[in-house]
Amino acid sequence: MEFDPKVPGRVWFTDWYGVWRTDDLNANPVVWTNYAAGHEEVVPFTLVSPPRGPILVSGVADVDGFYHNQGLDTYPSQRLGLGEPGKSFQDTYSIAYCETKPLQMVRVGGNRWNSTYTGATSTDGGLTWQQFASFPDNTMPMRVAMSATNPNLFVVTVSQGQPLRTTDGGLTWQKVSGLPNGPGGPWNWSQSLAADPVDGNTFYYYAKGKVYRSNDGGSSFQIVNDSLRNEGWHSLKTVPGVKGEIWLSLDRKGFYRSTDGGKSFVKLPSVTRAHLFAFGKAPQGSDTPALYIYGNIDGNFPNLENGVRNREARGSLASSAKSSAEEPGIFQSLDMGRTWRRMGDRSRPIGNIPSVMEASKQEFGLVFIGTNGRGIYYGSQ
């Protein structure tokens, strides 16, 4: 809070939502005006970069999310749902797309202010949305995964309750069997649910050191591995175009790879911390997707310190690491984690708790990181 030294009675203050001013502190009541126009440092819950369509679709707190179809140096052309009543949410917690039909999308979210929650589907890559025909009352959806082959089939985890599934695009819902209740929301960024990118009936789930798998379209899950460590901050993802390959990050407790649908996992020895990770488009001449982590690498790799050029507009992608054993940085691997190279400029870190990571499926080397109040950073080679 600041008193204006030149105008008696005028006071300025800032909060999470912007800059406020009153011209008469002695008034009753005091009238405050917000002077932040068209600007918010968003808190992303989810980022999706499909292989076709917009370069990015974001789901955020308070202002729903954005359809980024005008490049990354321009403000998004619109909020999700076009800002229409009943089609826009206060929050979007998770977005997913159909691997074989990537313009088919689903998102879940709702309104914290009145505790109403639902979701919506899109057939044009996030440009327009149709709200679910129904969703259970008093149920907060947290994560969603869409079948790789059937866009009407998706599984939704919920806050402190049993996950749900639909086979008709949100018209009707059934409880999933075999999974524990989901963690409380909405302020939880762990990614526990994923769909197999090839087999449209297979889904995967991680909770408290166990990996679960469904082979019947998400109707029921069974434990396939119980040998992993328990970690609240985790991320489970599948590799685009590869059946049965799962990667799991457990922050400081390891980064793991499974090639047999979760039955067994191998820990990557060079990664000492995997706070976030993402798969992106393969480099030219390769079929192996690029792998990115926000974390720490312990290894003597020839290109580990070779910086990758940042983009400045709307944020930059950078690492604050002084060494691989100190602050986390952003690293790229083109051989599925055998070797690594650093991305970004150590002197300009990403601010305020990086919480979600995505990599472009359309442009090699383009990476996105969402923060807890500093918006979305991006950078590329």
C-alpha positions in Angstrom: 0.0 0.0 0.0 1.2 3.5 -0.9 -0.1 7.0 0.0 0.2 9.3 -3.0 2.7 12.0 -2.0 1.1 14.6 -4.3 -2.6 14.0 -3.9 -4.1 14.1 -0.4 -6.4 11.2 0.4 -5.3 9.1 -2.6 -4.0 5.7 -1.8 -2.8 2.8 -4.0 -2.5 -0.9 -3.1 -1.9 -4.1 -4.9 -3.3 -7.6 -4.4 -3.5 -10.9 -6.4 -6.0 -9.4 -8.8 -4.2 -6.1 -9.8 -3.7 -2.5 -8.8 -6.4 -0.6 -6.9 -6.8 3.1 -6.1 -9.0 5.3 -4.0 -9.1 9.1 -4.2 -10.7 9.6 -0.8 -9.5 7.4 2.0 -11.8 9.3 4.4 -15.0 8.6 2.5 -17.7 6.3 3.9 -17.7 3.9 2.3 -14.2 4.1 0.7 -14.5 3.4 -3.1 -11.7 1.5 -4.7 -11.2 1.3 -8.5 -9.1 -1.4 -10.2 -6.7 0.0 -12.7 -5.5 -3.2 -14.3 -7.2 -3.4 -17.7 -6.9 -6.5 -19.8 -4.1 -8.1 -17.8 -3.8 -11.0 -15.4 -0.7 -13.1 -14.5 -2.6 -16.3 -14.8 -2.3 -19.5 -12.8 -2.4 -22.4 -15.3 -3.7 -25.8 -14.3 -3.2 -27.5 -17.7 -1.5 -26.9 -21.0 -2.2 -28.9 -24.2 -0.3 -28.7 -27.5 -2.0 -31.0 -30.1 -0.3 -32.2 -33.3 -2.9 -30.3 -35.3 -5.0 -27.2 -34.6 -3.9 -24.4 -32.3 -0.3 -24.3 -31.1 -1.5 -24.2 -27.5 -4.7 -24.5 -25.4 -4.5 -23.5 -21.8 -6.7 -24.1 -18.8 -6.3 -21.6 -15.9 -7.7 -20.4 -12.6 -10.2 -17.6 -12.5 -10.4 -16.8 -16.2 -11.1 -20.3 -17.6 -8.4 -20.7 -20.2 -7.4 -19.6 -23.7 -7.3 -20.7 -27.3 -3.9 -19.6 -28.6 -4.3 -19.5 -32.3 -2.6 -16.3 -33.2 1.0 -17.2 -32.4 2.7 -16.8 -29.0 3.7 -13.1 -29.4 0.0 -12.0 -29.6 -2.6 -12.1 -26.9 -5.0 -15.1 -27.3 -7.9 -14.3 -29.6 -10.5 -15.6 -27.1 -11.2 -17.3 -23.8 -12.4 -20.9 -23.9 -16.1 -21.1 -24.5 -16.1 -17.7 -26.2 -17.0 -16.0 -22.9 -20.7 -17.0 -23.4 -22.8 -17.6 -20.3 -23.0 -21.3 -19.6 -20.0 -22.1 -21.9 -17.2 -20.5 -19.9 -16.0 -21.6 -16.5 -14.2 -19.9 -13.7 -11.5 -22.6 -13.8 -10.4 -25.3 -16.3 -8.5 -28.0 -14.4 -7.6 -30.4 -17.2 -7.8 -30.7 -21.0 -7.2 -33.8 -23.1 -7.5 -34.7 -26.8 -8.1 -37.9 -28.8 -4.7 -39.1 -30.0 -6.0 -40.3 -33.4 -8.4 -37.4 -33.8 -6.6 -34.5 -32.1 -9.2 -31.8 -32.9 -11.6 -33.8 -30.6 -11.0 -32.4 -27.1 -12.5 -32.5 -23.7 -12.0 -30.2 -20.7 -13.3 -30.2 -17.1 -13.7 -27.4 -14.6 -16.3 -25.2 -13.2 -17.1 -22.4 -10.8 -15.6 -22.3 -7.3 -17.7 -19.3 -6.4 -20.9 -21.3 -6.4 -19.5 -24.9 -6.3 -20.9 -25.9 -9.7 -18.7 -28.1 -11.8 -18.9 -29.8 -15.2 -17.0 -30.1 -18.5 -17.2 -29.5 -22.2 -16.2 -31.1 -25.5 -14.8 -29.6 -28.7 -14.7 -30.9 -32.3 -12.6 -28.1 -33.7 -9.5 -28.1 -31.5 -10.8 -25.9 -28.8 -12.3 -23.1 -30.9 -15.9 -23.9 -29.8 -17.2 -26.0 -26.9 -20.4 -27.8 -26.0 -21.0 -28.3 -22.3 -21.7 -31.8 -21.0 -25.3 -32.8 -21.1 -25.0 -33.9 -17.4 -22.5 -34.2 -14.6 -23.0 -35.4 -11.0 -23.9 -32.6 -8.5 -21.4 -31.7 -5.8 -18.5 -33.3 -7.7 -15.3 -31.4 -8.6 -13.6 -32.9 -11.7 -9.8 -32.9 -11.5 -8.2 -34.8 -14.4 -9.6 -36.1 -17.7 -8.1 -38.6 -20.2 -9.8 -39.3 -23.6 -9.7 -42.6 -25.4 -7.1 -42.7 -28.2 -9.7 -43.9 -30.7 -13.1 -42.9 -29.4 -13.7 -39.2 -28.5 -17.0 -40.1 -26.7 -15.1 -42.2 -24.1 -13.2 -40.5 -21.4 -12.3 -41.0 -17.7 -12.5 -38.2 -15.1 -10.9 -38.2 -11.7 -12.7 -36.2 -9.0 -11.8 -34.5 -5.8 -12.0 -36.8 -2.8 -14.2 -39.3 -4.7 -14.3 -42.2 -7.1 -13.3 -41.5 -10.7 -16.1 -41.5 -13.4 -16.3 -42.5 -17.0 -18.6 -41.7 -19.9 -19.1 -43.6 -23.2 -21.4 -41.1 -24.8 -19.5 -37.8 -24.5 -20.9 -36.7 -21.2 -24.5 -37.6 -21.6 -24.4 -40.3 -18.9 -21.8 -41.2 -16.2 -20.7 -44.4 -14.4 -18.4 -44.8 -11.4 -15.0 -46.5 -12.2 -14.1 -49.5 -10.0 -10.7 -50.5 -8.7 -9.2 -47.0 -8.0 -8.8 -45.1 -4.8 -10.5 -41.8 -4.2 -8.8 -38.9 -5.8 -6.9 -36.2 -3.9 -8.6 -33.0 -2.8 -8.8 -30.1 -5.2 -8.6 -27.8 -6.9 -5.1 -26.7 -5.9 -3.3 -29.9 -6.9 -1.1 -30.0 -10.0 -0.1 -33.7 -10.0 -1.0 -35.6 -13.2 -2.2 -39.1 -12.1 -4.3 -40.2 -15.2 -3.3 -40.9 -18.8 -4.8 -42.7 -21.8 -2.8 -45.1 -23.9 -2.1 -43.3 -27.2 -2.8 -46.3 -29.4 -5.1 -48.7 -27.6 -8.4 -46.8 -27.1 -9.6 -49.1 -24.3 -6.5 -48.7 -22.1 -6.0 -46.1 -19.4 -3.3 -45.8 -16.6 -3.4 -44.3 -13.1 -0.8 -43.7 -10.4 -1.5 -43.3 -6.6 0.6 -43.8 -3.5 3.3 -45.9 -5.1 1.0 -48.1 -7.2 0.2 -48.1 -11.0 -3.2 -49.2 -12.1 -4.3 -50.1 -15.6 -7.7 -50.5 -17.3 -8.1 -52.7 -20.4 -11.9 -52.3 -20.6 -12.3 -48.6 -21.5 -11.9 -47.3 -18.0 -14.7 -49.4 -16.5 -12.4 -51.1 -14.1 -8.7 -50.8 -13.0 -6.3 -53.3 -11.6 -2.9 -52.8 -9.9 -0.1 -53.8 -12.3 2.8 -52.5 -10.2 3.1 -51.8 -6.5 6.9 -51.4 -6.2 7.2 -47.6 -6.8 7.7 -45.0 -4.1 4.8 -42.9 -2.8 5.1 -39.2 -3.9 2.3 -36.6 -3.7 3.9 -34.5 -6.5 3.9 -36.8 -9.5 3.2 -36.9 -13.2 2.2 -39.9 -15.3 2.3 -39.6 -19.1 2.3 -41.8 -22.2 4.5 -41.4 -25.2 2.7 -40.2 -28.4 2.2 -43.0 -30.9 3.7 -45.8 -28.7 1.5 -48.4 -27.2 2.1 -49.4 -23.6 4.9 -47.0 -22.8 4.5 -45.0 -19.6 6.7 -42.4 -18.0 6.4 -41.4 -14.3 8.1 -38.6 -12.5 8.2 -38.6 -8.7 9.9 -35.3 -8.2 13.0 -36.0 -6.1 12.2 -39.7 -5.8 13.0 -40.6 -9.3 12.1 -40.6 -13.0 10.8 -43.9 -14.3 10.0 -45.6 -17.7 7.9 -48.6 -18.5 7.6 -50.2 -21.9 5.2 -53.0 -20.9 2.1 -51.1 -19.8 3.2 -50.5 -16.3 4.2 -54.0 -15.2 7.8 -53.0 -14.7 9.7 -49.7 -14.5 13.3 -48.7 -15.0 14.7 -45.6 -13.1 16.7 -43.1 -15.2 20.0 -42.9 -13.2 21.0 -39.5 -14.5 17.9 -37.6 -13.3 18.1 -36.6 -9.7 14.9 -34.6 -9.8 12.0 -34.6 -12.3 9.6 -32.0 -11.1 7.9 -31.6 -14.5 8.3 -33.3 -17.9 6.8 -33.4 -21.4 7.2 -35.0 -24.8 7.3 -32.9 -27.9 7.8 -33.2 -31.7 10.8 -35.3 -32.8 13.7 -33.6 -34.6 13.8 -33.8 -38.3 14.8 -37.3 -39.5 13.9 -39.0 -36.3 10.8 -40.8 -35.0 11.9 -40.5 -31.3 10.0 -37.7 -29.6 11.9 -35.0 -27.8 11.8 -35.3 -24.0 12.0 -32.3 -21.7 12.2 -32.1 -17.9 12.2 -29.3 -15.4 14.5 -30.7 -12.7 18.1 -31.7 -12.1 20.6 -33.8 -14.0 23.5 -35.6 -12.5 25.8 -36.6 -15.3 28.8 -35.6 -17.4 27.2 -35.0 -20.8 29.1 -33.1 -23.5 26.3 -30.7 -24.3 24.8 -30.3 -20.8 25.8 -26.7 -20.6 25.0 -25.7 -24.2 22.3 -23.0 -23.8 19.4 -22.9 -26.1 18.1 -19.6 -27.3 15.2 -18.1 -25.4 12.2 -16.3 -26.9 11.5 -13.1 -25.0 7.9 -12.0 -26.0 5.3 -13.1 -23.4 8.0 -14.7 -21.3 11.2 -16.7 -21.7 12.2 -20.2 -21.0 15.2 -20.3 -18.7 16.9 -22.2 -15.9 18.0 -20.7 -12.6 20.4 -23.6 -12.0 24.0 -22.8 -10.9 24.8 -26.4 -11.1 23.0 -29.7 -11.6 22.9 -30.2 -7.9 21.3 -26.9 -7.0 18.3 -25.1 -8.4 16.3 -27.0 -11.1 16.8 -26.3 -14.8 15.2 -27.2 -18.1 16.8 -30.1 -20.0 16.2 -31.7 -23.4 16.9 -35.3 -24.4 16.7 -36.7 -27.9 17.4 -40.3 -27.0 14.8 -41.0 -24.4 16.8 -39.9 -21.4 20.3 -41.4 -22.1 21.9 -38.0 -22.7 20.8 -34.4 -21.9 21.4 -30.8 -22.8 20.4 -27.7 -20.9 17.9 -25.3 -22.3 17.7 -21.7 -21.3 19.7 -18.9 -19.6 20.6 -19.6 -15.9 20.6 -15.9 -15.1 16.8 -15.5 -15.9 14.8 -18.1 -14.0 11.2 -18.9 -14.5 9.2 -17.3 -11.7 6.9 -18.4 -9.0 6.7 -22.2 -8.8 6.6 -23.9 -12.2 3.6 -26.2 -12.0 2.8 -27.6 -15.4 4.9 -28.4 -18.5 4.0 -29.1 -22.1 6.0 -29.4 -25.4 4.8 -28.6 -28.9 3.8 -31.5 -31.1 3.9 -29.2 -34.1 7.2 -27.4 -33.7 10.4 -29.2 -32.6 12.1 -27.6 -29.5 9.2 -25.5 -28.4 8.4 -25.9 -24.7 5.8 -24.3 -22.4 5.8 -24.0 -18.6 2.9 -22.7 -16.5 3.6 -21.0 -13.1 1.6 -20.3 -10.0 0.8 -16.7 -10.8 3.4 -15.5 -13.3 1.6 -16.8 -16.4 2.9 -19.1 -19.1 6.6 -19.1 -20.2 7.8 -20.5 -23.5 11.1 -21.0 -25.2 12.6 -22.9 -28.2 15.7 -23.7 -30.0 
